[in-house]
Amino acid sequence: MEPEQCLPLPETLKAIRAADVITLGPGSLYTSILPNLLVSRVAAAIGESQATKIFICNLMTQPGETDNYSARQHLETTKSYAPEIHFDFVIVNNRRITEEQASVMPRKVHIK
């Protein structure tokens, strides 16, 4: 991460401390969710918070990033980067996505 020691805004830590519920996800695991947890003191503040913590899994894996990851693998990867966060609930879709949902999902882009 650049800079290696990235600090959160004071308002961010204040909001985490004041929260009743903290949700993590859905989103790109390695490019959206985890980078926020790597900012100094953010994961620790979430872990120390008395808020209810909810991990929301994506509807499907992301091509090139989380191909074939299970919900458990998403959660375990998150825990490997932020072991201080203990989730109270995990929300997982257990149904196949519809054709309509699949048609609006981004496709893998090949750049020549």
C-alpha positions in Angstrom: 0.0 0.0 0.0 1.3 3.5 -0.8 1.9 5.2 1.4 2.7 2.3 3.6 1.4 4.1 6.7 -2.0 5.4 5.5 -4.1 7.1 8.2 -7.8 7.4 8.3 -9.6 10.7 8.8 -10.6 11.3 12.4 -14.2 11.5 11.3 -13.9 7.9 10.0 -12.8 6.6 13.4 -15.5 8.7 15.2 -18.2 7.2 12.9 -17.0 3.7 13.5 -17.1 4.2 17.3 -20.6 5.8 17.1 -22.1 3.1 14.8 -24.8 0.7 15.9 -24.3 -1.5 12.9 -21.3 -1.9 10.7 -21.6 -3.7 7.3 -18.8 -4.9 5.2 -19.5 -5.7 1.6 -20.7 -6.5 -0.9 -17.9 -5.4 -3.2 -14.7 -6.4 -4.9 -12.8 -8.3 -2.2 -9.2 -7.3 -3.1 -9.8 -3.9 -4.7 -12.7 -2.4 -2.6 -13.2 -4.2 0.7 -9.7 -5.2 1.9 -8.0 -1.9 1.0 -10.2 0.0 3.5 -9.3 -2.5 6.2 -5.6 -2.0 5.6 -5.8 1.7 6.5 -4.1 2.0 9.9 -6.5 1.7 12.9 -9.6 1.0 10.8 -9.8 -2.7 11.3 -8.9 -2.3 15.0 -11.6 0.3 15.5 -14.2 -2.0 13.8 -13.0 -4.9 16.0 -13.3 -2.8 19.2 -16.7 -1.4 18.3 -19.7 -2.6 20.2 -21.7 -2.3 16.9 -23.3 -5.3 15.3 -20.9 -6.4 12.5 -22.4 -7.9 9.4 -20.4 -9.4 6.4 -22.5 -9.3 3.2 -21.3 -11.7 0.5 -21.4 -10.9 -3.2 -24.1 -12.6 -5.3 -21.3 -14.2 -7.4 -17.6 -14.4 -7.7 -15.7 -11.7 -9.6 -13.8 -12.9 -12.7 -10.1 -12.7 -12.3 -10.3 -11.8 -8.6 -12.3 -14.3 -6.7 -13.0 -17.0 -9.3 -14.7 -20.0 -7.6 -14.4 -18.5 -4.1 -17.1 -19.8 -1.7 -18.7 -17.5 0.9 -16.5 -19.1 3.5 -13.4 -18.2 1.4 -14.5 -14.6 1.1 -14.9 -14.4 4.9 -11.7 -16.3 5.7 -9.7 -14.0 3.4 -11.2 -11.0 5.1 -10.3 -12.5 8.5 -6.7 -13.2 7.4 -6.3 -9.4 6.7 -8.4 -8.2 9.7 -8.4 -10.9 12.4 -9.6 -8.4 15.0 -13.0 -8.2 13.4 -15.5 -10.8 14.6 -18.7 -10.8 12.5 -22.0 -11.3 14.3 -23.8 -12.2 11.1 -23.0 -13.2 7.5 -25.5 -12.6 4.7 -25.2 -15.1 1.9 -27.4 -15.6 -1.2 -28.4 -19.3 -1.6 -30.2 -19.0 -4.9 -28.9 -18.9 -8.5 -28.8 -15.5 -10.0 -31.4 -14.8 -12.7 -30.6 -14.3 -16.4 -31.4 -10.6 -16.0 -29.0 -10.3 -13.1 -26.3 -12.1 -15.0 -26.8 -9.9 -18.1 -26.0 -6.7 -16.1 -22.9 -8.1 -14.3 -19.6 -6.8 -15.7 -17.9 -9.3 -17.9 -14.1 -10.1 -18.0 -12.5 -7.5 -20.3 -9.7 -8.6 -22.6 -7.3 -5.8 -23.6 -5.1 -6.3 -26.6 
